[in-house]
Amino acid sequence: MEFALFLFFLVFSVCLTGVLCYFSDLLFFNKKEVYDREEITDIWRPSLEKVLDVFESGGEIFIGGLLFFGAAILAWGFSLMGGIIGEPHYANSPGNYFFQSPLLFLGFLFGYSILKEGFDSPGPMRVIFDGGRSILSGLGLGTWSANLAAWGLFHELYFLFVLFSGILILTPLCYIWNGRDFFGIMIGPKARTPVMESWDDLETEDSTLRQTDDDSPSFDDFDIK
């Protein structure tokens, strides 16, 4: 029952992260003065694209999905270790809060650059670090889903702990999923920025339009009899 609830919250957290990343990109990273109505109301397609981009960041969506699900299962298993050395993993005890915290997520996030430099060579490790977004997302959302499942089923953990854990996980993911660096940490491809035209190109285009207007015939050029 708890594992089924974990899977439910895993799907829920993935959808929620996609929506939050879409709105954070729309309202903060690429904010503008005026928004179209469809940009605010039509959220499911761009949110799904955010999720698929994460799974495809390593090159293949199948491998990205396996890395994500494997990391999520690892995070769920880590959250159960509190029950091995003490009270049940869902009980309100200091040991459970340690194993229920996003330690794997934070360790991978802040150690990614160092680990990638050390294992940046062709082979299985290269595949893992190419799919760094999928692994990071699986570790984070897997941990949060385990928190939600334990709290929702047994109601012994503090909800504030679950809420703070979600904020701690979702905040970096909103940067990483949008291709932005988080405190100098970049995992996956960078965000595509629109190419801006230079002032010289704009002035050339403006002068061309003016020349076209000057060459266009006027009413005075016609001889009306």
N, C-alpha and C positions, 0 to 999 in steps of 0.2 A: 504493500500500500504506500509506504513512504517513497519507494523508488518511482512508482507511477506518479506520485505527486511531484517528485523531483523533475521528472521528464516534462510534466505539464508546465511547471514554473520555468524550465529551461526554454521551452518554446515561447512562453509569455515574455520572458526577459529579452530574448532575441528580437521579438517584434517591438517591444518597448524601446530597446536601444536603437533600432532602426528609425523609429519615429522621432526620438529625441535627437538623434544625429542629423536627421533631415531638417528639423526646425532650428537646431543650433547652427547649421550651415546656412540656412536661409536668413535667419534673423541676426546672426553675429558675425560669422566668418565672411559671408558675402552679402552683408546687409545693404539695402538700398532705400530710397525715399518712398517709392510707391511699389506696391505688390499687386499682382493680379489676383482675382478671387480664386482662380483655380490653384494657385500656388499655396493657398492657405487651406482649402477644402480637399483638394485631391492629393492626399498624403500617402496612400497605400502603394502606389506604383513607385514613386521615388524612394520610399522607405524600403521596399523590397530590393530595389537596386543597390541601396547601401549595404544590405545584408549579403547580396550576391557578390558585390565587390570585395567584401571581406573574405569570402570563401574562395574567390578567384585570384586573390592577391599573390598566391604562390604559383599561379599558372594554370592549374586545373581545379575545377570546382569539386570534383570527387575527392581528390587528395585533401583539399582544404576542409571539406566537410568531415572527413575522417580525423584530421588533426584536431578540429574543433570538438568533435564528440569524444575523442580519446582524452583530450585535456579536461573536458567537463567531467568525465567519469573519474579521472585522476583526482580532481578537486573534490568530488563527492566522496571518494574513498578516504581522502585525507581528513575530511570533516568527521568521519566515523571513528577515527583513531582515538578520540577522547574517551570513548566507551571501553576501549581495551585496557587503559591504565587506571580508570577510575569509575565514576558514575556513568550511566548511559549517556550517549553522545548528545542527546537532546536536553539533558538536565542543566539546571542553572548552577554551574560550577566553573571556577576559573580555568581548569584544564580544557573544558569544552569550548570556552570562548577563544582560547588559543588556537585550537584546531579548526574552529568555525570561522576564524578571521581570514581575510584574503592574503595570506602570507605567500602562497605560491604565485599568485597574480602579481603582487608587488615585487617579489624577487625576480620574476621573469621580466617585468617591465623595466626595472632599473638596472638589471644585469644583462639586458639584451645586447647592448652595444659591445660590452666586453666579451661576452660569450660568442658573438658573431665573429669578432676579429680572431678569436682563438681557434674557431672551427670553420673558418671561411675557406673551405676546400671542397672539391667535388666529392659526392658521396651522400649517404643517408643524412648526415648532419646538415648538409647544405639544403636539402629538401625541407628539413624542419625549420631552419631559420628563414628560408624563402617564404614559408607559410607562417611567419611570426604573428601576423594579425589573427589568424585563426586560432593559434595556440593561446595567445594572450586572451582572446575573447572567451575561449573555452574555459580557461582557468578562472577568469573573473566571473563570468555568468554562471559557471558551474558551482562556484563557491556561494554566490548569492542565491541560486536556486536551492542549494542544500540548506542555507539559512531559512529561506522561506518555507521549505518543506518541513523542517524540524519545528519551526515556530507554528506553522499552520496546523500541524497534526497534534502537537503536544502542548503548545502554549506555555512552555517553561522558560525559554530564552527571553531576554528583554527585547521588546520590539524596537526600542531605540538602537540597540546594537545592530539589528537587522537593517534598520533604516540607514544608519551611518555606514554600514558595510556596502549598501547599495550605492550611496553617494560616492564613496571612495572608489568604487569600481566603475560606475557609469561616467564620472567626470573625465578620467583619462581616455575612456573608450570614445567619447564624443570627439576628442581631438584626433585619436588614432584612426578611427573610422572615416573621418573627413580628410585624412591625408595631411594633418597638421602635426607639428612637433609639440610634445608635452615636456616642458622644461628641458628642451634640447634633445629629447629622445624621439627618434623617428623610426617607426616600424612600418614597413610596407611602402608602396609608391606614394609620392607626394601628390597633393591636390593640384589639379590642372587650373592654372590661372589664365584668364582670357588675355590674349595678346592685344595690347593697347597700341594704337597708331601714334606715331611720333608727331610733333608739331609741324615738322617740315612736310610730312605726308598730308596732314590736314590742310596746311596752307596751299600745297600744290593742288589738292582736290578742290579747294575753294576757288582758286584762281582759274582752274579748268571750267568750273561751273559758270563763273563770271564771264569767261571768254565765250562760252556757248550761248549765254544770254545775249552778249553783245552781237554775236553773229546771226542771231535769229532775226527774221524779217519783222519790220514794224509796219504799222498802218501807213506811214508816210512813203514807204517804198512802192506802194500800189498806186497806179494811175487810174483814178476813178473818173470815167467820162459820163 
